[in-house]
Amino acid sequence: MIRDTSGQDIQLDTAPLWKRPKTLKACGITLLALVLVGWGIKSWHDTGSVDGTLSLSQVNIAEVQRGDLVRDLVVQGKVVAANSPTLFSPAQGIVRFMVKAGDIVEQGQLLAEVDSPELSNQLAQEQALLNKLTVELERQKIQAKRQRLENQQKADLAEVDLAAAKRELRRAELSIEKQIISRLDFEKASDDLARAELEYKQARQNAQLEKEALTFETRTLELQVSQQKLKVEELKRRVGDLRITSPVDGTVGSLAVAQRSAIPPNAPLMTVVDLSSFELEAAVPENYADDLGLAMSVAINLSGREVPGEITAISPEVIDNQVVARVRFTDHQPEKLRQNLRLTARILLENRDNVILVKRGAFLDQTGGRYAWKLTDDSQAIRVPIQTGALGLNQVEIISGLQEGDRIITSAADALENAQLVALKQ
């Protein structure tokens, strides 16, 4: 017999598809795959433009606010004496100290003496010259009186001779009328009168000139004596300065030379520190030097409390990248201040009212203050350009780019380096 294909045929189940288990299982797997693919496509679409992801626990977020910005600078300083004069030797000699370093002294107290034989000898010589000129002046005054008397005597005698000549001429006139004397004798009497008048006139003129000459010579000697007195007074002052006294009430800071040392002129001897007047010497970074100004307010931190002060002097030179500023206490000097005491001071550079500001953070250093990452919601932050103004100790002024109420990331992170849009996660 020939076999047919009936043995290879399989009878199919004619049940509906939703009643077939295998078909239901395959459909379920396919549907799940489609759901997963769709969710992946959606996730890729939602995060396709995000440049990084940050956890909210790893960043600092601050809100942009409106308020007053105090621009200040915290510096370190040391207490120094505002008045600490250095005393110098007025002349060459041997110094003898009356005090030691650290001694308490009063104003006007004798601190040291300088023995200067050269200066003392010079004073003695100038004093002797003054005495000599004084004697010459007195002699000149006596001589001038004698000379004036002699000149006056000559003038008086010439006047007497003139009067006698006038009488002789009158007698000659009477005699010539009576022809008692000759014409020659009459003319001789006339000549004698003319000579007497001339001698009298010259005697008076000579007396006046001699008087002026004597006055001039006397005045010259008086000026020489006056000049010599000034020299003597100056030398006396210099000799008096050899006794060195304290200019202030205070303490002797240090001795520059040893006892009984030979010193040249203008050599430093010692320093006297006025303990009643202290100032703060603050070191300011050179990049803030242009912001400093005289009479600028300073808050000095002394044992946990702030003491007001103001800048009185600014050094014109930069040393070790710092500028030294002198600060004095404005109200009253605090008690228990010591030389070289270290203090912290806050210099108030500027005060701006009613400005947009935000908490200062590391994002300023990361972006140079040109960008900030503003939160659009709790899941994303976008980079926006900003312009910053004054920098305070804890806050920074925002000129443009942000508005009041905006929230930004104030910390720095590697994911923010070149990111435009950052996803935030819890």
C-alpha positions as CSV (number, residue, x, y, z in Angstrom):
1,M,0.0,0.0,0.0
2,I,1.1,3.5,-0.7
3,R,1.3,5.7,2.4
4,D,-0.3,9.1,2.5
5,T,0.7,12.2,4.4
6,S,-1.9,11.8,7.0
7,G,0.7,10.9,9.6
8,Q,2.5,14.2,9.2
9,D,-0.5,16.5,9.6
10,I,-1.2,18.2,12.9
11,Q,-4.6,19.3,13.8
12,L,-4.6,23.0,14.8
13,D,-6.4,24.5,17.8
14,T,-9.2,26.7,16.7
15,A,-9.5,28.6,20.1
16,P,-9.4,32.5,20.0
17,L,-6.1,34.2,20.4
18,W,-6.9,35.7,23.9
19,K,-7.5,32.1,25.0
20,R,-4.1,30.9,23.8
21,P,-1.4,31.0,26.6
22,K,1.6,31.1,24.4
23,T,0.2,33.9,22.4
24,L,-0.6,35.9,25.5
25,K,2.9,35.5,26.8
26,A,4.5,36.6,23.6
27,C,2.3,39.6,23.4
28,G,3.2,40.6,27.0
29,I,6.9,40.4,26.3
30,T,6.5,42.5,23.1
31,L,4.4,45.2,24.9
32,L,6.9,45.4,27.8
33,A,9.8,45.9,25.3
34,L,7.9,48.6,23.5
35,V,7.2,50.4,26.8
36,L,10.9,50.3,27.8
37,V,12.0,51.5,24.4
38,G,9.5,54.4,24.6
39,W,10.7,55.4,28.1
40,G,14.3,55.3,26.9
41,I,13.5,57.4,23.9
42,K,11.7,59.9,26.2
43,S,14.5,60.0,28.6
44,W,17.0,60.5,25.9
45,H,14.9,63.3,24.4
46,D,14.5,65.0,27.8
47,T,18.3,64.9,28.7
48,G,19.8,65.0,25.3
49,S,20.9,68.7,25.8
50,V,22.1,68.4,29.4
51,D,25.9,68.9,29.8
52,G,26.2,67.4,33.3
53,T,24.5,66.2,36.4
54,L,25.0,67.5,39.9
55,S,23.6,66.4,43.2
56,L,21.8,69.1,45.2
57,S,23.7,68.0,48.3
58,Q,27.0,68.8,46.6
59,V,26.3,72.4,45.7
60,N,25.4,75.6,47.6
61,I,22.4,77.6,46.4
62,A,21.7,81.2,47.3
63,E,18.9,83.6,46.5
64,V,19.4,86.9,44.9
65,Q,18.2,89.7,47.2
66,R,18.1,93.5,47.5
67,G,19.8,95.1,50.3
68,D,22.8,97.2,51.5
69,L,26.3,96.1,50.5
70,V,29.2,97.0,52.8
71,R,32.5,96.7,50.9
72,D,35.2,96.0,53.4
73,L,38.7,94.5,53.8
74,V,40.0,92.5,56.7
75,V,43.7,93.0,57.4
76,Q,46.2,92.2,60.1
77,G,48.1,94.9,62.0
78,K,50.3,95.5,65.0
79,V,50.1,98.2,67.7
80,V,52.9,100.8,67.5
81,A,53.6,103.9,69.4
82,A,52.3,107.0,67.6
83,N,55.0,109.1,69.1
84,S,58.4,107.5,69.6
85,P,61.0,110.2,69.0
86,T,64.7,109.2,68.5
87,L,67.2,111.4,70.2
88,F,70.4,112.3,68.4
89,S,73.8,113.7,69.5
90,P,74.1,117.4,68.8
91,A,77.9,117.3,68.5
92,Q,80.9,115.1,68.5
93,G,82.0,113.9,72.0
94,I,81.6,111.3,74.7
95,V,78.1,110.3,75.8
96,R,77.1,109.6,79.4
97,F,73.7,108.1,80.0
98,M,71.6,108.8,83.1
99,V,69.0,106.1,82.3
100,K,68.7,102.5,81.1
101,A,66.5,100.9,78.5
102,G,63.1,100.3,79.9
103,D,63.2,103.1,82.5
104,I,60.1,105.2,82.9
105,V,60.9,108.9,82.3
106,E,59.0,112.2,82.5
107,Q,59.0,115.1,80.0
108,G,62.1,117.3,80.7
109,Q,64.0,114.7,82.6
110,L,67.7,114.6,81.9
111,L,68.5,111.4,80.0
112,A,72.1,111.9,78.8
113,E,75.0,114.3,78.6
114,V,77.5,114.7,75.7
115,D,81.0,116.0,76.7
116,S,82.3,118.0,73.7
117,P,85.5,119.8,74.5
118,E,85.6,121.2,70.9
119,L,82.2,122.8,71.2
120,S,83.0,124.2,74.7
121,N,86.3,125.7,73.5
122,Q,84.6,127.2,70.5
123,L,82.0,128.9,72.8
124,A,84.8,130.3,74.9
125,Q,86.6,131.7,71.9
126,E,83.5,133.3,70.5
127,Q,82.7,134.7,73.9
128,A,86.1,136.3,74.2
129,L,85.7,137.8,70.8
130,L,82.4,139.2,71.8
131,N,84.0,140.8,74.9
132,K,86.7,142.3,72.7
133,L,84.2,143.8,70.2
134,T,82.2,145.2,73.1
135,V,85.2,147.0,74.5
136,E,86.1,148.3,71.1
137,L,82.6,149.6,70.7
138,E,82.7,151.4,74.0
139,R,86.1,152.9,73.1
140,Q,84.7,154.0,69.8
141,K,81.8,155.7,71.5
142,I,84.3,157.6,73.8
143,Q,86.4,158.5,70.8
144,A,83.4,159.8,68.9
145,K,82.4,162.0,71.8
146,R,85.9,163.5,72.0
147,Q,86.1,164.0,68.3
148,R,82.7,165.8,68.2
149,L,83.9,168.1,71.0
150,E,87.0,169.0,69.1
151,N,85.1,169.6,65.9
152,Q,82.6,171.8,67.8
153,Q,85.5,173.7,69.4
154,K,87.0,174.4,66.0
155,A,83.7,175.6,64.7
156,D,83.2,177.8,67.7
157,L,86.7,179.3,67.3
158,A,86.1,180.0,63.7
159,E,82.8,181.7,64.7
160,V,84.8,183.9,67.1
161,D,87.4,184.8,64.4
162,L,84.5,185.7,62.1
163,A,83.0,188.0,64.7
164,A,86.4,189.7,65.2
165,A,86.9,190.1,61.5
166,K,83.6,191.8,61.2
167,R,84.5,194.3,64.0
168,E,87.8,195.0,62.3
169,L,86.1,195.7,59.0
170,R,83.7,198.1,60.7
171,R,86.6,200.0,62.4
172,A,88.4,200.1,59.0
173,E,85.3,201.5,57.3
174,L,85.1,204.3,60.0
175,S,88.8,204.9,59.7
176,I,88.8,205.1,55.9
177,E,86.0,207.6,56.1
178,K,88.1,209.8,58.4
179,Q,91.2,208.9,56.4
180,I,93.0,207.6,59.4
181,I,94.1,204.4,57.7
182,S,95.3,203.8,54.2
183,R,93.3,202.1,51.4
184,L,95.6,199.1,51.7
185,D,94.8,198.5,55.4
186,F,91.1,198.7,54.6
187,E,91.3,196.1,51.9
188,K,93.4,193.9,54.3
189,A,90.5,194.1,56.8
190,S,88.0,193.1,54.1
191,D,90.2,190.1,53.1
192,D,90.5,189.0,56.7
193,L,86.6,189.0,57.0
194,A,86.2,186.9,53.9
195,R,88.8,184.4,55.2
196,A,87.1,184.2,58.5
197,E,83.7,183.5,56.9
198,L,85.2,180.8,54.8
199,E,87.0,179.2,57.7
200,Y,83.8,179.3,59.8
201,K,81.8,177.7,57.0
202,Q,84.4,174.9,56.5
203,A,84.6,174.3,60.2
204,R,80.9,173.7,60.4
205,Q,80.9,171.4,57.4
206,N,83.9,169.4,58.7
207,A,82.1,169.1,62.1
208,Q,79.0,167.7,60.4
209,L,81.0,165.2,58.2
210,E,83.1,164.1,61.2
211,K,79.8,163.5,63.1
212,E,78.4,161.3,60.3
213,A,81.7,159.4,60.0
214,L,81.9,158.7,63.7
215,T,78.2,157.6,63.7
216,F,78.9,155.2,60.8
217,E,82.0,153.7,62.5
218,T,80.0,153.3,65.8
219,R,77.1,151.7,63.9
220,T,79.5,149.3,62.2
221,L,81.0,148.2,65.5
222,E,77.5,147.8,66.9
223,L,76.6,145.5,64.0
224,Q,79.7,143.4,64.6
225,V,78.9,143.1,68.3
226,S,75.3,142.1,67.4
227,Q,76.5,139.4,65.0
228,Q,79.0,138.1,67.5
229,K,76.2,137.9,70.1
230,L,74.2,135.7,67.7
231,K,77.1,133.4,67.3
232,V,77.6,133.2,71.1
233,E,73.9,132.5,71.6
234,E,73.9,129.8,69.0
235,L,76.9,128.1,70.6
236,K,75.3,128.4,74.0
237,R,72.2,126.7,72.6
238,R,74.3,123.9,71.2
239,V,76.2,123.5,74.4
240,G,72.8,123.5,76.2
241,D,71.6,120.8,73.9
242,L,74.5,118.6,75.1
243,R,72.2,118.0,78.1
244,I,69.6,115.7,76.4
245,T,66.2,115.6,78.0
246,S,63.1,113.6,77.4
247,P,60.6,115.3,75.0
248,V,57.6,113.2,76.3
249,D,56.4,111.2,79.2
250,G,57.1,107.5,78.4
251,T,59.7,104.9,78.6
252,V,63.2,104.5,77.2
253,G,62.9,102.1,74.3
254,S,66.5,101.3,73.5
255,L,70.1,102.7,73.7
256,A,71.8,102.9,70.4
257,V,75.4,103.2,71.8
258,A,77.2,102.0,74.9
259,Q,77.9,104.1,77.9
260,R,80.9,106.5,77.6
261,S,81.1,105.9,73.8
262,A,82.7,108.3,71.4
263,I,80.0,109.5,69.0
264,P,80.0,111.6,65.8
265,P,77.6,114.5,65.3
266,N,73.9,113.6,64.6
267,A,74.4,110.0,65.8
268,P,71.3,108.3,67.2
269,L,71.5,107.8,71.0
270,M,68.2,106.4,72.2
271,T,64.5,106.1,71.5
272,V,61.7,107.3,73.9
273,V,58.3,105.7,73.5
274,D,55.2,107.7,74.4
275,L,53.0,105.1,76.1
276,S,50.0,107.4,76.1
277,S,49.5,107.4,72.3
278,F,49.2,104.2,70.3
279,E,48.3,103.6,66.6
280,L,47.7,100.5,64.5
281,E,50.0,99.7,61.7
282,A,48.1,97.6,59.2
283,A,49.5,95.7,56.2
284,V,47.1,96.0,53.2
285,P,47.5,94.0,50.0
286,E,48.8,96.1,47.1
287,N,45.8,95.4,44.9
288,Y,43.7,97.4,47.4
289,A,46.1,100.3,47.7
290,D,44.2,102.4,45.2
291,D,41.0,102.0,47.2
292,L,42.5,103.4,50.4
293,G,42.0,107.0,51.5
294,L,42.7,109.2,54.4
295,A,40.0,109.5,57.1
296,M,38.5,106.1,56.0
297,S,36.6,104.3,58.7
298,V,38.2,101.2,60.3
299,A,36.7,98.8,62.8
300,I,39.4,97.3,65.0
301,N,38.7,94.0,66.7
302,L,40.0,94.1,70.3
303,S,39.3,91.1,72.5
304,G,36.0,90.4,70.7
305,R,34.7,94.0,70.6
306,E,35.0,96.5,67.8
307,V,36.8,99.8,68.4
308,P,36.4,102.6,65.9
309,G,39.3,104.1,64.1
310,E,40.4,105.9,60.9
311,I,43.3,105.9,58.5
312,T,45.7,108.8,59.1
313,A,48.6,107.9,56.8
314,I,49.3,105.6,53.8
315,S,52.8,104.5,52.8
316,P,53.8,105.6,49.3
317,E,55.8,102.5,48.7
318,V,55.0,98.7,48.3
319,I,57.0,96.3,50.4
320,D,56.5,92.5,50.0
321,N,53.4,93.1,48.0
322,Q,51.8,95.1,50.8
323,V,51.1,98.8,51.6
324,V,51.4,100.0,55.2
325,A,48.6,102.1,56.6
326,R,48.5,103.9,59.9
327,V,45.2,103.8,61.9
328,R,44.4,105.9,65.0
329,F,41.7,105.3,67.6
330,T,39.0,107.9,67.1
331,D,37.0,107.8,70.3
332,H,39.5,107.1,73.0
333,Q,42.6,104.9,73.3
334,P,41.7,101.5,74.7
335,E,43.4,100.4,77.9
336,K,46.0,97.7,78.2
337,L,47.5,98.2,74.8
338,R,51.0,96.9,74.4
339,Q,53.7,97.6,71.8
340,N,53.6,95.1,68.8
341,L,50.2,93.6,69.9
342,R,48.6,91.8,66.9
343,L,45.1,92.9,66.0
344,T,42.6,92.4,63.2
345,A,41.0,95.4,61.6
346,R,38.2,95.7,59.1
347,I,38.6,98.7,56.7
348,L,35.3,100.0,55.4
349,L,36.0,100.7,51.8
350,E,32.5,101.5,50.5
351,N,28.8,101.3,51.6
352,R,26.2,100.9,48.8
353,D,22.5,101.1,49.7
354,N,19.6,99.2,48.0
355,V,21.5,97.2,45.5
356,I,21.0,93.7,44.0
357,L,23.3,91.3,45.8
358,V,23.9,87.6,46.4
359,K,26.0,85.6,48.8
360,R,29.7,85.4,47.8
361,G,30.9,82.0,46.6
362,A,33.5,80.1,44.7
363,F,31.7,80.5,41.4
364,L,33.2,84.0,41.2
365,D,36.7,82.5,41.0
366,Q,35.6,79.8,38.6
367,T,34.0,82.2,36.1
368,G,35.7,85.4,36.9
369,G,32.4,86.9,37.8
370,R,31.1,86.7,34.2
371,Y,28.6,83.8,34.5
372,A,26.3,82.2,37.0
373,W,24.1,79.1,37.0
374,K,20.5,80.1,37.6
375,L,18.0,77.4,38.7
376,T,15.0,77.2,36.4
377,D,13.4,74.7,38.7
378,D,14.6,72.1,41.3
379,S,15.9,69.9,38.5
380,Q,17.9,72.1,36.2
381,A,20.3,75.1,36.2
382,I,21.2,77.1,33.2
383,R,24.3,79.3,32.7
384,V,23.5,83.0,32.3
385,P,25.9,85.9,31.7
386,I,26.1,88.4,34.6
387,Q,28.0,91.6,35.5
388,T,29.3,92.0,39.1
389,G,30.0,95.2,40.9
390,A,31.5,95.8,44.4
391,L,32.7,92.8,46.3
392,G,32.0,92.6,50.0
393,L,33.3,90.3,52.6
394,N,30.3,87.9,52.3
395,Q,28.3,89.4,49.4
396,V,28.7,90.5,45.9
397,E,26.8,93.2,44.0
398,I,25.0,92.0,40.8
399,I,24.7,94.8,38.2
400,S,23.0,92.8,35.4
401,G,22.0,89.3,34.5
402,L,20.0,88.3,37.6
403,Q,16.9,89.7,39.3
404,E,15.7,89.7,42.8
405,G,14.3,86.3,43.8
406,D,16.5,84.3,41.4
407,R,18.4,81.3,42.8
408,I,21.9,80.5,41.7
409,I,24.6,78.0,42.4
410,T,27.3,79.8,44.5
411,S,29.8,76.9,44.8
412,A,32.2,75.6,42.2
413,A,32.2,72.2,40.6
414,D,34.0,70.5,37.7
415,A,30.7,69.7,36.0
416,L,30.1,73.5,35.8
417,E,33.3,74.3,34.0
418,N,31.9,74.4,30.4
419,A,28.3,73.4,31.0
420,Q,25.4,75.4,29.6
421,L,22.6,73.3,31.2
422,V,23.1,71.2,34.3
423,A,20.6,68.6,35.6
424,L,20.1,68.6,39.4
425,K,19.1,65.5,41.3
426,Q,18.3,64.9,44.9
